[in-house]
């Protein structure tokens, strides 16, 4: 009788090493992990370098792998409480499982994935987009199911990918037996930090409107001074997100109180956007100075990243090989 695969990973999530992180990444991706870590859960975080190949050259991806791990540790992830590994360290298992799972979803279903449809609207076209873009959700399913993940943090834009993962697992189980445990969504509070110059999310595609973790205090001051604001009593989504940025990057009670006073003054009709820019600039500068000091300490510990990734890869490989062994057993009717 075939053994049913039980959950092996409590929380599973990934990060793409495609460039320098922004302060928006801190609030949207890192802080939720820190909350899980402080709540006693043990997240498994993988650096999705194979996923990065959908729109970046391998050498570019490779150059950012260690940097993103250093960033996450400097921002508070504790290697003693979190498992971190690089996706390509189990590339054979990921590639084979992706191939096997592709049998359980149709081309038509992949084309309808909302994130793919959105990408084809904004720059890519079916005639020019490489096929990795279309198969991205299947590889993501392989990542999640190989580790037999119980919960996957998802925002609105990743919800469809998790639904595809669950659909594939259900079809596999229906055909071969209850082998793959179904991952569940770990709801993440929606957070969309907008570019300082407006016109979309803060990110590397618009560097003048983004604050990177590598920015100097002068660069921060310059960017925020040019930031888009609003007339008194008006609170568009761009400005709202920048208030969220201010409150998300500090835990100083007096500073938080000042930000709230500025918000109330603005909504009551006072012209306080100059004060807000100064306060936001000070908050961001203080945050980056502290982060950059921590980052240097992480970099100085030459064995920390190496040991962290080796331990993470060891655990990920054990899970992946065990899962694949069970999958092959039922698919090839092995005794």
VENPE-V630450 format. One record per residue. N is the residue number from 1. RES is the residue in one small letter. PHI is phi in radians with two decimals (999 if undefined). OMEGA is omega in whole degrees, -180 to 180 (999 if undefined). Layout:
n: {N,N}
res: {RES,RES}
phi: {PHI,PHI}
omega: {OMEGA,OMEGA}
This chain:
n: {1,2,3,4,5,6,7,8,9,10,11,12,13,14,15,16,17,18,19,20,21,22,23,24,25,26,27,28,29,30,31,32,33,34,35,36,37,38,39,40,41,42,43,44,45,46,47,48,49,50,51,52,53,54,55,56,57,58,59,60,61,62,63,64,65,66,67,68,69,70,71,72,73,74,75,76,77,78,79,80,81,82,83,84,85,86,87,88,89,90,91,92,93,94,95,96,97,98,99,100,101,102,103,104,105,106,107,108,109,110,111,112,113,114,115,116,117,118,119,120,121,122,123,124,125,126,127,128,129,130,131,132,133,134,135,136,137,138,139,140,141,142,143,144,145,146,147,148,149,150,151,152,153,154,155,156,157,158,159,160,161,162,163,164,165,166,167,168,169,170,171,172,173,174,175,176,177,178,179,180,181,182,183,184,185,186,187,188,189,190,191,192,193,194,195,196,197,198,199,200,201,202,203,204,205,206,207,208,209,210,211,212,213,214,215,216,217,218,219,220,221,222,223,224,225,226,227,228,229,230,231,232,233,234,235,236,237,238,239,240,241,242,243,244,245,246,247,248,249,250,251,252,253,254,255,256,257,258,259,260,261,262,263,264,265,266,267,268,269,270,271,272,273,274,275,276,277,278,279,280,281,282,283,284,285,286,287,288,289,290,291,292,293,294,295,296,297,298,299,300,301,302,303,304,305,306,307,308,309,310,311,312,313,314,315,316,317,318,319,320,321,322,323,324,325,326,327,328,329,330,331,332,333,334,335}
res: {x,x,x,x,x,x,x,x,x,x,x,x,x,x,x,x,x,x,x,x,x,x,x,x,x,x,x,x,x,x,x,x,x,x,x,x,x,x,x,x,x,x,x,x,x,x,x,x,x,x,x,x,x,x,x,x,x,x,x,x,x,x,x,x,x,x,x,x,x,x,x,x,x,x,x,x,x,x,x,x,x,x,x,x,x,x,x,x,x,x,x,x,x,x,x,x,x,x,x,x,x,x,x,x,x,x,x,x,x,x,x,x,x,x,x,x,x,x,x,x,x,x,x,x,x,x,x,x,x,x,x,x,x,x,x,x,x,x,x,x,x,x,x,x,x,x,x,x,x,x,x,x,x,x,x,x,x,x,x,x,x,x,x,x,x,x,x,x,x,x,x,x,x,x,x,x,x,x,x,x,x,x,x,x,x,x,x,x,x,x,x,x,x,x,x,x,x,x,x,x,x,x,x,x,x,x,x,x,x,x,x,x,x,x,x,x,x,x,x,x,x,x,x,x,x,x,x,x,x,x,x,x,x,x,x,x,x,x,x,x,x,x,x,x,x,x,x,x,x,x,x,x,x,x,x,x,x,x,x,x,x,x,x,x,x,x,x,x,x,x,x,x,x,x,x,x,x,x,x,x,x,x,x,x,x,x,x,x,x,x,x,x,x,x,x,x,x,x,x,x,x,x,x,x,x,x,x,x,x,x,x,x,x,x,x,x,x,x,x,x,x,x,x,x,x,x,x,x,x,x,x,x,x,x,x}
phi: {999,-1.32,-1.37,-1.40,-1.32,-1.65,-1.06,-2.09,-2.21,-1.27,-2.27,-2.32,-2.66,-2.32,-2.33,-1.61,-1.50,-2.03,2.76,-1.21,-1.27,-1.89,-1.15,-1.16,-1.09,-1.07,-1.27,-1.48,-2.03,-1.46,-1.02,-1.05,-1.19,-1.13,-1.14,-1.12,-1.08,-1.25,-1.47,1.66,-1.41,-2.04,-1.22,-1.94,-2.03,-2.00,-1.51,-1.46,-1.24,-1.20,-1.12,-1.10,-1.21,-1.09,-2.49,-2.43,-1.28,-0.97,-1.18,-1.17,-1.04,-1.04,-1.18,-1.80,-1.03,-1.12,-1.05,-1.22,-1.19,-1.01,-1.03,-1.11,-1.21,-1.11,-1.46,2.25,-1.16,-1.77,-0.98,-1.42,-2.06,-2.36,-1.68,-2.20,-2.52,-1.70,-0.93,-1.23,-1.24,-2.20,-1.09,-1.13,-1.15,-1.11,-1.10,-1.15,-1.18,-1.03,-1.05,-1.16,-1.30,-1.11,-1.23,-1.94,-2.61,-1.63,-1.05,-1.04,-1.18,-1.17,-1.10,-1.51,-1.05,-0.94,-1.15,-1.19,-1.04,-1.16,-1.13,-1.26,-1.47,-1.97,1.96,-1.51,-2.33,-0.95,-1.30,-2.06,-1.19,-1.27,-1.22,-1.04,-1.09,-1.27,-1.61,-0.86,-1.12,-1.29,-1.13,-1.11,-1.08,-1.09,-0.99,-1.18,-1.32,-1.05,-1.56,0.81,-1.40,-1.49,-2.21,-2.23,-1.09,-2.38,-1.72,-1.08,-1.33,-1.74,-1.00,-1.13,-1.16,-1.19,-1.10,-1.11,-1.04,-1.14,-1.07,-1.10,-1.10,-1.09,-1.17,-1.08,-1.12,-1.11,-1.45,-2.05,1.94,-1.30,-1.71,-1.78,-1.19,-1.38,-1.24,-2.02,-1.29,-1.80,-1.07,-1.94,-1.05,-1.00,-2.53,-2.18,-1.46,-1.50,-0.99,-1.08,-1.71,1.33,1.30,1.90,-1.20,-1.22,-3.02,-1.22,-1.21,-2.33,-1.05,-1.21,-1.81,-2.06,-1.87,-1.57,-1.17,-1.61,-1.15,-1.46,-1.08,-1.15,-1.14,-1.07,-1.04,-1.13,-1.18,-1.25,-1.07,-1.62,-1.12,-1.28,-2.14,-2.85,-1.19,-0.95,1.33,-1.80,-2.28,-1.20,-1.06,-1.08,-1.17,-1.00,-1.18,-1.33,-1.18,-1.11,-1.09,-1.07,-1.34,-1.45,-1.79,-2.49,-2.09,-1.31,-0.99,-1.19,-1.23,-1.09,-1.13,-1.13,-1.07,-1.16,-1.11,-1.13,-1.04,-1.11,-1.11,-1.08,-1.26,-1.56,1.92,-1.41,-1.58,-2.19,-1.17,-1.13,-1.09,-1.12,-1.07,-1.11,-1.18,-1.06,-1.05,-1.13,-1.07,-1.14,-1.07,-1.07,-1.07,-1.22,-1.06,-1.14,-1.08,-1.13,-1.17,-1.12,-1.09,-1.11,-1.18,-1.11,-1.11,-1.23,-1.52,-1.09,-1.60,-1.07,-1.15,-1.02,-1.17,-1.06,-1.25,-1.15,-1.15,-1.12,-1.13,-1.07,-1.17,-1.11,-1.21,-1.05,-1.06,-1.13,-1.19,-1.15,-1.09,-1.09,-1.05,-1.22,-1.13,-1.12,-1.02,-1.41,-1.32,-1.78,0.95,-1.36,-1.50}
omega: {-178,179,177,180,177,176,177,-176,-175,180,-177,179,-177,176,-180,-179,-174,178,-180,180,175,177,176,176,180,-177,-174,-174,-174,-177,176,177,179,177,178,180,-179,179,176,177,179,180,168,-176,177,177,-169,-178,178,176,-180,-179,179,-178,178,176,-177,-178,177,180,-177,-177,-177,-173,-179,-179,-177,176,176,-180,-177,179,179,-180,173,177,-177,-180,177,-178,-177,174,-179,176,179,-175,-177,175,173,-173,-180,179,179,-178,-179,-177,176,179,-179,-178,-179,177,-171,175,-175,176,-180,-180,179,-179,-177,179,-174,-178,177,180,-180,180,179,177,-171,173,180,174,180,-178,-176,-179,180,-172,175,180,-179,-177,179,-179,-180,177,177,176,178,178,-175,-174,177,-178,-178,-173,-180,-179,177,178,-179,168,-177,-175,178,-176,-178,179,179,177,177,179,-180,179,-180,-179,179,-180,177,-178,179,-178,-171,-176,-175,-177,-173,177,-176,176,-179,179,171,-173,177,-180,-179,179,-178,178,-175,175,178,-179,-179,175,175,-178,173,-179,-174,179,177,-172,-179,179,-178,174,-178,-180,179,-176,175,179,179,179,178,-179,-179,-178,-177,178,-180,-174,177,178,-179,175,178,-178,-179,180,177,-176,180,-179,178,-179,180,170,176,178,-179,-177,-178,-175,178,173,178,-176,-178,179,178,178,179,179,-180,178,178,179,-178,179,179,-177,177,174,180,179,-173,-178,175,178,-179,180,179,-179,179,180,180,179,-177,180,180,180,-176,178,180,180,-176,175,178,-179,179,178,177,180,-179,178,-169,-178,-173,-177,-179,-179,179,-178,178,179,179,180,180,-180,-179,-179,177,179,-176,-179,178,178,-180,178,180,178,179,-179,-179,-179,-177,177,-180,179,999}
